[in-house]
């Protein structure tokens, strides 16, 4: 039985890899998609972001469903939906069809991520639990880097359609492995689902994530680009982003107040307020959101710099980013020894410190002629930190959560991470493009083509540099230098946010529940577990 649990962990990790890779692999395939089916710029944006939006909005709901109906069952359904929608995406002949497929993929991904967490939380204990989370966390860190490499290879040597088609055999493999080696796990109680609370949570999370990922496109306050839906165009000068944030915050308040009221009345709620009486869970979610803010935002800037400033191909860029994956997987191998000698929380702090060191080193070496090995070395250190911090922070957050609440708590933790990651991409994207614009304006000050060149470089995220070089080698060199400077600033900004994340872990302790009496006794026991 012990051996089967570890084999099952392999398939759980492949499931995590499936959804993480899919969030990055598409970015590399976009140029080929544009050439093949002629999607518009607006459709390109939604092909990339519709998945993230739905994924973040439904995490909490699927975590609660997993506790109620079975964690393995919900995970398997999520994989089936993900694989089926991948078929639709691979066969799409228009931007609309591809966007719809990506929306459904987001639903499948939202069912997979929290259930992988809750299954690990339910099936592993003690030191083994820390090792299992290390494997899970290293998979996330590694696959975020492997995605661009895999996407570049499939798109270059085969077709962009295989960027989606590869999910189908992997999905079948995961389903077979999970059925054979992962036991079912569900809560003993038979609480009904709070569907109204679920709807409120979807609107709240969806609105906030929409604002974060679309703010730079539509304008944070006034309209920079009017949203268009069908034949309808946004008619006001005020951007839709403030409306999205306001709607999200109102629904968050409604969700919290409603949950407290219903819980006092003994009615079912989607997220039990007493979970936040557990110090490790409450403070850990805050720390997870802050750490996520700094962790993966740099992945936005690096491919742009490597390809547009240094001239690497998509495939070469992917190979360089593999250094991040390598560092992450090395961390999983050392996690057991570190946890045994120190603790999960100390390991988290070591990981965040390594991430900060890697990002600072990266910022220091970035230039227009940085050798690949200097980039890879910095990314390896950063990836090592990601492999430690991501995994063991999750371990700390869920350490004292009753197993019966694993899905609910996992959905909350995953949502906190997604909100942090979306905020990180928004903030670091703003740092990248604002500093690129300011630096390039200074370098081209007084040049007759300054305004035109700056607009072209910023709007294309550097992709216009080759075209500019045909007109002015001086302007192209300035653009490469400015993109390098902006990428370095992004690395330093990410390191700054991770420093805040490191400070936030000071609010964590060994994770003893502050108020044991707040969690019903029937929810503190082990789950009903059956091996099919």
N, C-alpha and C positions, 0 to 999 in steps of 0.2 A: 504493500500500500504506500509506504514511504517513497519507494522508487517511482511509482505511478504519479505521485504528486509532482515530482520534479520533471517528469516527462510532460505532464500536463502544463507545467509552467512554460515549457518551450512553446507550446501551441498558443498559450495566452499571450506570450511575448510576440509571437508572429502576428497575432490579431492586433496588438498595439502598433506593431510596425506597419501593418496595412493602412491604418488610418493616418498615421503620422506621415508616411511617405506620400500619401495621396494629397496631403495639404501643401506639399512642396514640389512634387513631380510635375504638376500642371504648369507651374510658372515657366519651366524650361520648354514645354511643348507649345506654348502660346504662339510663337511666330509661325510654326508649321500649321497650327490650327487656322490662323488668319489666312495663310496662303491657300489652304485646302478648301475651306467652306466659306471664306469671305465674311467673317464676323466683323461687326462694327466695334469701335473703341468702347462704347458703352457695354456691349455684350462681352467684350474681353474682360472688363472690370467685374461683371457679374459672374462670369465663368470662374474667376479666381476667388471671389468673395462670398458667393451664395452658400458655398459649402461651410465656410467658417461661421457665417451668420446662423444658419440652422443648427449646426453642431453645438455652438455655445448655448443657444436658446433652450435646447431640449435635454441637456445633461441632467438637470435636477429631477425632471419627470422620470426619465428612464432609470435613474438610481433608485427612486422610490418603487417603481414597477418591479425592479429586480428583487427587492426585499419581499415584496408581496407574492409574486408569481414564480420566483426562482431565478437566481443570478445566472446560472448556466443557460437557462431557457431564453432569457432576454438577450444574452450575448449571442447565442446561436441565431436568433431571429435577426439581430442587428447585422451579423455577418451575411446572412441570406439576403437581406435588403441591400446591403452594400454591394454584394457581388452582382445581384440582378440589375441594380442601377448602373453598375460599371459596364454591363453589357449594353444598356441603353446609351451610355456616354460614348462607348467605342463605336457604336453604329450611327451616332448622331450625324445628320446631314445639314443642320442649321444651328445658328447660335441659340435660338430659343429651345430647341430640343436638348442641346448640351447643358444649358442652364437648368432646365427642369430635372435632368438626370443628376446634376450636381446637388440640387436641393434635396433629392431623395437620398443621395449618398450621405449628406449631412445628418439625416435622420438615422441612417444605419450606424454612422460613426458615433453619434450621441448615445446609442444603445450599447456600443462596444466598450468605450473607454471606462465609464464608472463601474461596469460589471467586472472588467479585468481587475480593477483595484479591490472591489469587494470580495471577489473570489480568492485573491491572495490573502486578504485580511481574515477570511473565514477558514482557509485551509492550512495556513502556516502560523506557527507560534514561536515566541522566543527568538533565539539567535537565527534560526532558519528563516524566520519572517523577514529579518533584516537583509539576509542574502537574497531572498525572493524579490524584495522591493528593489534591491540593487540591480538585479537582472532587468526588472521592469523599467527602472529609471534610465539605465544605460541604453536600453532599446530605444526609448524616446529620444535621448540625446543623439545617439548614433544615427537613427533613421532620419532625423531632421537634416543631417548632413549628407546621407547617402541618397536621399530623394533626388536632388539635382543631378547627381552622377547617373543614377538609373534612368531618369527622364532624358538626359542628354544622349545616353547610349541607345535607348529604345527609339527615340525620335530620329536620331541620325542614321542608325543602321536598319531600322524597320519602318515604323510609322508612328505618328503621334497617337494613333488609336490604341497602340499597345501600351501606352502609358496608363490607360484604363483597363485594357484587356488582360494585363498581368494579374489584376485583382481576382479574376475568375478562378484560375487554377489554385491560387493561394487561398481563396475563400473555401473551396472544396476541401483542400488539405486541412485547413483549420477546423472545419466542421467535423471531419472524420476524427482528427486528433482529440478534440474537446469531448466528443461523445465517448471515446474510448478511455480517456485518461483523466478527465476532470469531473469529480463528483458534483451532483446537484447540491445547492445550498439555498435555503430560504429561511425567513423568520418564522418562529413558531406561532406567533399571533396572526390573526386573520383580519387585519384592519382593512377597511375599504379605502380606495384611493380618493383623495380630495381633488377631483377633476377641476373644480373651479379654481382652486389654489394652483393647480398645474397650469391652467390657462393664464393666470395672472403672472406666474413666474416666467412663462415663455415670452409674454409681452415685455416684461421688465428687462430680462436679460437680452432679448433680441433688440430692443430699442437702444440700450446702452452700447452694445457691441456694434450696431449699425452706425451710431454716431461716431464711435472711435475709428472704425475702419474707413468711413466715408468722409470724415471731416476735411481732410486735405483736398479731396476731389471737389466737394460741393461748397466748401468754405465754412470755417468755424463759426462765423457770425453773419456776414453778408454773403450773398450768392456769388460764387466764382464760376460755377457751371451749373445750370439749372437741370434738376433731375427730369427725365422724360420717361413716362410709362405709357406705352402704346402711342396714342396721338395726343396725350395730355402732358403739358409742360408746367413745371412749378412756376406760379405766377407772381410770387412776392420777391422783394429785394432781400428780405431776411432769409437766411439759409434754413433748410429743413433740419440742420444738425441741432440747433438749440431746442427745437420742438422734440426731436428724438430723445435728447438727454432729459428734458423736462418730463416727457411721458414715462421714460424708464424710471426716474426717481419717484414719481407719483405712484407707479405700480409697485415699486419696492416698498414704499411706505404702506400701501394697502396690503401687500403680502404679509409684512411683519405684524401689523396691527390685527389683521384678520386671523393669523396663525395663533397669536397670543389669546385672542378672545375665544376661538374655537377650542383651543387646548384646555383653557380653564373650564369650559363647558363640557369637557369630555368627548368632544367630537374629533374625528380624524383630521390630521393636517399633513401637508406634503413634507414639511420640514419641522421636526419637533424642536420647540424652543429650548428644551432642556439640554440639547446637545451643546449649546453655547455656554452651559454651566461647566463644561469640561474645559479646563484651562488649555490643555495641549491642543484641543480641537479649535477653540475660539482664537487663540493667539497664533496658532499654526496656520490657519487659513489667511490671516492678515499677512503673515510672513511669506506664505506661498504666493500670494498675489503680488507682493512687492518684488520678490525674487524673480517671478515670471516676467515682470515688467522689464527687467534688465537682461534676461537670459537669451531670448531668441530674436530680439529686435535687430541685432547685428547681422543676422542671416539675411535681412533685407538689403543691407548696404554692400556686403562683401561680393556677391555675384556681379552687381553693377560695376563695382570698382575693378574687379579682376578682368571682366570682359571689355569694358569700355575705356578704362584707363591703361591697363597693362596689356590688353590685346589677346587675352586667352580665349579659347573657344569654350562653348558650354561644357563640353566633355572634359577639357583640361581643368576648368573651374571645379567641376564635380570631383575630380581626383584630388585637388588641393583640399577641398572641404572634407574629404575622407579622413584627414588627420584629426578632425574634430571627433568623428565617429570612433577612430582608433583610441583616442584618449578616453572616451566615454566607456568603451568596452574594457579597457585596462582597469578603470575604476571599479567595475563590477567584480573583477577578479580579486581586488584588494579589499573590498568592502567587508568581507567576513572578518579578516584580521583586524581591521580598524575598529569595527563595532565591538569585537571581543576585548580589545585592549582599552578602548575609550568608551564611547557610547554612540547611539544613533545621532543624538543632538550634536555631539562634538564632531562627528563625521560630517554633518550638515555644514557646520561652520568651516571645517577644513575645505570642503568642496566650494563654498562661496568664495573663500579666500583665494583658492586656485583659479576660479573664474575671473576674479578681479585682476589677479596677476597676469593671466593670459591676455585679457583685454587691454591692460595698460601696455604690456609688451607689444601687442599688435599695433596699438596706436603709435608707439614709438618707432616702429620699423616701416610704417606705411609711407611710401613715396612713389614717384612715377617709375622707379627702377628697382623696386623691392624684389629680391630673389625669392623664388618659390619656397625654398627651405625655411626662410625666416618666417614666412606666413604660416607654413605648416607647423613649425615648432610652437608658435604662439597659440595656434588653434588646438594643438594637442593638449597643451596645458589647460586651456579653456574647456575643452571637451572632457578632460579628466575631472575638472570641477563640476561640470554639469552632471556627469555620471554619479558622482557622490551626492551632490546637493539635492537634485531632483528626486532621487529614490528615497533617501533617508529623511527628507522633509516630509514626504508622504507617509513614511513609517511613523514619524513623530505625530503627525496630525491625526492619524487613525489609531494610535497606540491604545488609547483608553476608551475608544468608542465601543459600545456593546455590539457584539457580532450581529445581533438582530437588526441593528441600524446601519450595517456596513454599506449597503447600496445608497441609502439616503445620505450618509456622510461622504461617501465617495463622489456622489453627484455634486454635493456642495463644494468639495475640495476641487473637483475638476472645473466647476464653474468659476471659482475664485481664480484659478490658474488661467483660464481662458480670458477672463476680464483683464487680468494683469498683462497677459501676452498681447491682447488687442490694444491696451493702453500703451504698452511698450513700443509696438510697431508704429502707432500714431505719433508718439512723442519723438522716437528716434528717426522716423521718417521726416518729421518736421525739422529736426536738427540737421539731418542730411541735406535736404533740399534748400533750406534757408541759408545754411552756411555755404553751400555750393553757389547759390545765387550771389550772396554778398562777396565771397572771395573772388569769384570770376569777374564781377563788376569792377572790383578794385584792380585786378590784374589787367583788364582791358580798358581802364579809364582813359578817355580821350581818343580811343580808337573809333573810327567812323562806323564800324560794324559791331560795336559792343552790344547794343541793345538786342539786335537780331541774334547774335551768337549766344548771349546769355539765355534768352528765351528758348532758343532751340535746344540748348544743352539741358536746361532745367526740365523743360516739358518732356524730353525724351529720356531723362535720367542718364544722360551721357551717351545714348545710342547714336546721337547726331554728330559725334566727334569726327568719324571718318569723312562725312560729307563736308564738314567745316574745314577739314584739312585740305580738301581739294581746292578750297578758295583761299585759305590762309593757314599756313603751317604754324605761324605764331599763335593764332587764336586757338588752334587745336592743342598745342602744347600747354597753353594757359588753362584750357578746359581740363586736360588730364591732371595737371597740378592741383586745380581747384577741387576736382572730384576726389583726389587723394587726400587733400586737407579735410574735406567734408567727411570722408569715411573715418579718418582718424578722430575727428570730433565725435562722431557717432560711437566709436569704440570707447572713448573717455566717458561719454554720457552714460552708456550702458554700465561701465564700471562704477560710475557714481550711484546709479540706481541699485546695483548689487551691494554697494557699501551700505546703503539704507536697509537693504534686506538683511545684511549681516547684523546690523544694529537691532533690527526687529526681532531677531532670534533670541535676544537677551530677555524677551518677555516669555520665553519658553522654559519649561523645567523638565523634570523627568517624566512629567505627564500624568500625575496622580489626579484623579477626579476631585474637584473641589467640593462637590455636593453630590455624594453618592445617592442620597435619598431622592434626588430629582429624577432619576432614571428608574422606571418601573422594574420591579424584580423580575417579571417574566421576560423583560427585554435584555437582561444581563446574561442570560444563559447562552449555551451554544445553539447554533442553528439546527434545524431539522435537516439532516444530511443523508442523502441516499446515493449510492453509486449505481448508475444504470448499466 
